[in-house]
Amino acid sequence: MRTFKGGIFPAEHKELSEGKKITSVFPASKMFYVPVTMGGAPNVPVVEVGQKVSRGQVIAKSDAFVSAPVHSPVSGSVKKIVSNLSTANTEVPCIVIQADEEGRVDFMPPLDPFSCSREDALARVKDAGICGMGGASFPTHVKLNPPKDCKIDFILLNAAECEPYLTVDEQTLDETPEKVLDGLLIVQKIVAGAAESNSINVRIVLESNKAHLVPKLEEAAKKVREEKGVSIEVILVKTKYPQGAEKDIITAATGREVPAGKLPAAAGCVVCNVGTVCAISEAFREGKPLIERAFTVSGLGVKEPKNLSAPIGTLMSDLVGSEIQLQENVAKIISGGPMMGFSMQSAEFPVLKGTSGILFLTESEIDVTDTSPCIGCGKCVEVCPMRLTPVMIVRSVQAASLADAKNYGLMDCFECGSCAYICPATVRLVQIIRLGKNMERARISAEKARAAVQPHESNSK
């Protein structure tokens, strides 16, 4: 079975929401807290308080290349622009919109992805505000425009969905395989550019626990091959966490490795999430920007786990009690999956472009064990999918030796949590590594600030 070195096998818990159809929901409050920035460089609002907006209208944007504009998810009016709780328990600027009954729509005109120029296609992806919907929220138009010195040989659809509990990608593939493949073909056309499309291998990569989807996807792929002459391969990889991480899925699906400090394009690959390619299809076929998304609501704290679709900016607290019924023993709320998601202080946070799941967990599902001293067993080294030495990174951070931490791979860690999961001493390895990264970024910022000030000081003398 195709796989990568390292990794862990946590309990899946996917049976809670597996097979549940994606249901569209709308908050009774009709209030939406839309973050000004969701991926890339910071945006600035382009609407004012009191202004009426249409569904799909741009409400925040940036002139930076690595950025993604934000659109109104509904027809309504801007009530205020305030800071509000968001993923990672940070306060971010949000444009608060109250929906009305007028139903104004401001979509872009449909655009044929196979007859338009590559430049127009990339512009459409950017104008639609599309970014990675697996959690990272990196602007997609940048990913689809790799450096000219990188020859792309593979386009991979990341359908591994390795995080426990989450099933929304699996359900999307089951319900709308044609839309998924359409978005995938558009990605291939954009990336190929002037090259022949068939020169790029297109692969749908599933974990083996989703093998039941193979016949449906191969049937859809057969139709594409007959109508467009494009071959799409469906392959299975081992069910193992973090199989869905970009670098790990590339290794499993192609046998290639992404060099340290480099992006997938350096290994000749472009990787896209299931939700992302669906959004790309809608952006071209309907002119619809990324203004809503599907996500899983699960955990033993939920009376009826399900897969929902909601407008971006919907507060989770507005769905609790109506669309989401909770048990009385909820101990933790997580935005995302249990391994890489963020524990939230309350449900007063909005659905973002990168929100793949919301978990309401009971005490039986979380680890409340106290941390004990590291015994140097090396288990974290065995499971690290990046082949790092987490124990040495953590010891270096705790000793305030960032140079050593970087030598051990501090900045190459993508915080999958495998090391913390396997640690018999329950050391909070990921949190310490995260702290080390923040310390390094602060050091770099301080150096840049000093470098900017020095010329002015010299001139003043």
N, C-alpha and C positions, 0 to 999 in steps of 0.2 A: 504494500500500500504506500502510495506517495506520501511523504511527510518531511519533517525537518528535524534537526537534532535538538533534544531537550523537550520542554513542555510538560504539562501536567494533565491530569484527568479528573477535574472536579465533577461533582454530581450535576447532571444537565438540567433537571427540573423543567424541561421544555414541554412535557406532557400537560402542564397546567394550562397553556394557551395554544398548544399545537392544534391546527385544524380550525381554529376560530376565525371566521370570516372578518375581514377588515370592515369596520363600521364607521361611517362618518358621523361626527358629533359636533355640536355647536353650543357654546356656553350660554346658559340662561341669562347671565349678566350682560351679555353683548359687549363686554369690555375686553380689549386686547392690549397687552403690554408687549410691544414689538421692540426688541433691542435694536439700537441704532447700528451696531456692528455685529455681524455674524460670519466671521471668516475674513482673513486678510487685513489690510491696513484699515485704521479707524475711519469710519464714515462720519459725515456731518448731516444733520437734518436739513431737508430742503422744503419742509412744510412748517406752518406756523400754527400756534394754538388757535382754535376756532375755525380753521380751514376745513372745507369739505374735501374728502378724498374718495377716489374710486377704487374698486377691487382691482389690484394689479398695478396701481400707480406707484411710481418711485417716490419714496418718502425720505430716503437717506442714501448718500453715495459718496464716493471719493474719486479723485482724479488719478490715484495711484494705480499702477498696472495690476499689482497683486491685491485686488480688492473685489468685493461683491456687493452690488447695490441691494438695498432692502425695499420691499414693496408692501403696500397696504394689503392685508389679507381679506379685507371686507370693504364694502361701501359704507362710509360713515363720516365722522368728523373728529378732528384732533382735539382731545380734551385737555391734555397737558403733556409735558415732556419732563419726566422725573427719573430718579435712580430707583431701581428695583432689584430685588434678589434674582440672581441668575445661576446657571450651573457653576459649580465649584464654590458656591456660597459667596460669590462676589456681587457687589452692587454695580450695575451697569446702567447707562442712560437708556431709557425706553420711551418710545413714542406711544402714548396711550390713545387708542382709537375706540370710540363707541359706535357700534354698527347701527345703521338705520334701515329702513324698509325700502329705500329707493332703488337698490340693486344696480348702481352704476358700475360699469366694467371698463377698464382701460388696459386691455391686453394688447400685445404687439400683433401685427398681421402675421398669418401663417407664412412659413418660409420653407421651400423645398430644400432639404439638406443635401440632396444628391445633384442638384443643378446649380446651387449658389457657389460662390467662391469660398475658398478656405478662410479668408479674412472675414467675410460676412458671417460664416458659420461660427467662428470663434467669438465674433462680436455678439452674436445672438446668445451664446452660452453665457457670456459675461453680463449682457443686458438683462438676462433672465435671473441673475443673482444666484446661479447654481454653484453649489460648493459640495464638498464631500459630505454625504449624509450618513456615514458610518460612525461619526463622532468627531473627526479632526476638523471638519469644516474648512478645508483648504480650497480656495477658489478653483473651480474645475477648468476654466479656460486656460489657466496657467499650466495645469497638468497636461492638457491636450495640445500644448504648444511646446514640446520639449526642445532643448538646445539642438542646433543644426548638426552638431558633431556627434549626437547620439542617434544611432540607427535603431529604430523600434522594430522588433521582430514579433513581439507578443502583445496582445491586448487581452487582459484577464478580467473576467467578471467575478468579483469577490463575493461569492454566495456561500462562504463557509459559515458565517454567523456562529462563531465559536463561543461567544459569551453565553453562560448558562441563562436560562429563563427566556431569552429573546427568541421570537419566532416570526417577526414581521417580514423579514426578507424571504423566508421560506414561504410564507403565505402569499406574498406578492408574486413570487414565481409561480405559485399554484394557480392564482386567480387571473393574472395578466401576463402570461409568458410572451404573447405577441408584442406587447408594449416594451417589455424588457429587451427582447431581441431587436426591435426597431431602434431603441436607444443605443444598443450595442453596435449596430451597423452604422449609425450616425457617428459614433465615436471613432470607429474604424475609418470612415471616410475622411473625417477631420484630420486624424493622425497621419493617415497615408499621404494626404496632400497630393502631390504630383505623381507619387509612386503608384504602382499597381496595387489595388486593394488586396489582391490575393497574396501579395508578398508578406502580409502580416497575418500571423496565426491568431485566431480568435478562439478563446477557450472559456467556457463557463465552469467555474471551479466550485464543486460542492463537497461538503464533508460527507462521509459515508453514512451518517445518520439521516441523510436526506436522499438516500438512493431511490426512494419511491417516486421522486420527481423526475428521474432520468428519462423514463419513457415519454412523458409529456413534453419535456424540453427537447428531446431528440426528434420528436414529431414536428415541433415548431421549427427546429433547425433544418429538418428535411425540406420543409415548405420554403424556407429562405433560400436553401441551396437550389431548389428547382426554379424559383421565381427570379432570383438575383444572381445565381451562380457563385454565391459566397458560402464557404464551408465554415461551420461553427462546431467545434468539438466540445462535448460534455465530458468532464473527467471528475473522478472521485478522489478525494484525498482523505487521509486518516482523520478520524474524529479525535481531536486533541487540541487543547488550549495552549498558546494563542494562534491557532492555525489561520485565523482571519487577519492577522497582522500583515501589512503589505510585504515586508521583506520575507516573512515565513511562507506566505502563500506563493511568492515568486519561486522560492527554493523548491517547494513541494511540487509546483505545477510545471516548472521548466528546468529544474536542476541548476539554475543560475543563482549567484549570490550578489547582493547589492553591496558594493564597497562601503566601508565605514565612512560616515560623513557625507555620503552621496544619496541621491534620490533614485527611485526605480528606473528612470530613464537611462541611468548609467549602466544598467544591466539589460537594456533593450526592451524594457517592459513599461506598459501603462496599465494601471490597475484602477478599476471603477467599482463602486458599490451598486447594489441592486436599485436602491431608491434613487441614486444619482442618475442612472441611465433612464429610468422612468421619467424623471424630471426633464431630462434632455429631450426625450421624445415629445413631451407635452409642450416644451418651449418652441419646437419647430412646427409640430402639427396643429397646435391650438394657439400658439403665441402666448402661452400662459407662463408667467414667471413662477419662481419657487415661493409659493405663498401658503402651502399646507403640506403636511407630511403624515405618514403612517408610523405608528410606534406600538410596542407591546406594553401592556399593563399587567403585571404579574406579581407573584409572591404569595405566601400563605396568608398574608394580611389582607388579601383581596378576596371577597366572597365569590366573585366570578371573573377570573383572569380572562383577558381578551386582547384583541388587536384593534386599535382605533386609528382613525384619521381625523386630524383637527387642524384648523387654521393656525399658522405661525403666530405666536403671541398669546395663545390661549393659556390662562393660568390653570395649573393643575388643581388648585384649591377650588376653582369654579366647576370642575368636573366631579370632584369628590362629593358624594351624597346624591348625585344625580346619575351620571354615567358610570361612576366608579363607587361601588359599595364596599366599605372597609369593615374588617373585623375589629373588635375592641382591643386586641393585643398587638397592634402595630408597634414595633420597636425601632424601626429605621426606615427612612425613605431614601432611595437611591435614584439619581438621575443617570441613566445609562445601564450598563450591565453590572453585576456584582463584583467583577474583577477590576475593571478600569473606570467604573462610574464614580460619581461623587455622592457622598452621604450629605443629605440636605437638612438644614435646620427646620424647615417647614415646607408645606406644599404651595407656598406663595411664589412660585417661579413659573415662567412661561415655557411653552413648547418652542424649541429652537429648531433651526434647520438641521442640526446635528443630533437631535433627540431621537434615539433609537428605541428607548424603553424607559419606563418608570416602574420601580419596584417598591412594594410595600412589604417589608420583611418582619417576621416575628423573631423573638429571641432564639427560637430553635434553629433559625437559619443564619444567624450571625455568630461571629467569634467574639466572645467576651473574656477570653483568657488573658490574664495579666502577662506582660512581657517579662521574661527572665534573661539572664546573661547569655550571650552568644557562646556556644561551646565549640565553634570552629569545625562543625561536622562536614561542611562542604556541600550539603544537599542543594543549597541555592545555586551553586556552580553547576551542578549536574543538570538542573532543569532550565537554566537560563537559555532562551532561544537565540539570544544574541552572542552566546559564548563568552559572557563577561564573568567577572568574579564579584558578585554583589557584596559579599562579606567584606572584601577589601575596599570597595568603594565606600561603603558605610563607615568603616573604621577610619578611613581618611577624612571623610566629611566631619565625623565626630571630633577628629583631631585638628580640624580647621586647616587641613592640608589639601587645598583644592587642586594643586598641581599633581599630587599623587592620585587624587580621585579621578582626574581627567585621564591620567595615564592608564588607570584601570577601566576606563570606558564610561565615565559619568555621563557624558553628553550623548553616548550611543544608546543608552538605556531608553526604551520607550514606555517604561512603567507599566508593563503588562500585569505585574503582581504575582507571577509564578513563584518567585523567590519567597515572598511573604507567605504565600499559601502553604509552601512545603516546609517552612522553618519550624523546627520542633520547639524553639524558644519563643515563637510568635513575636520576633523582633519586627518592628514596623519599618521594614526595609524600604518600601516604596516612599513612605513619607519622608524618611531621612534623605533618600536620593533626590526627591523633589526639592527638599530644603537646600541640598548642595547645588542643584541647578540654579535655584533662585539666587544663591550667594554668588555663583559664577556670573550670572547675568547682571547682578548689581555691580560686581567688580568691573565688568566690561563697560557698563554705562558710566561708572565713575571715571574710568580712564578716558572715555570719549569726552566727557564733560571737561576734564582737566586739559585735554588736548585742544578743545575749542577755546578755552579761556586763555591759555598761554600766549597765543599771538597778540591778543588785546593787551595783555600785561606788558609784553615787550614794546608795543607801540606807545603805551602810556609813559614808559620810561624815556 
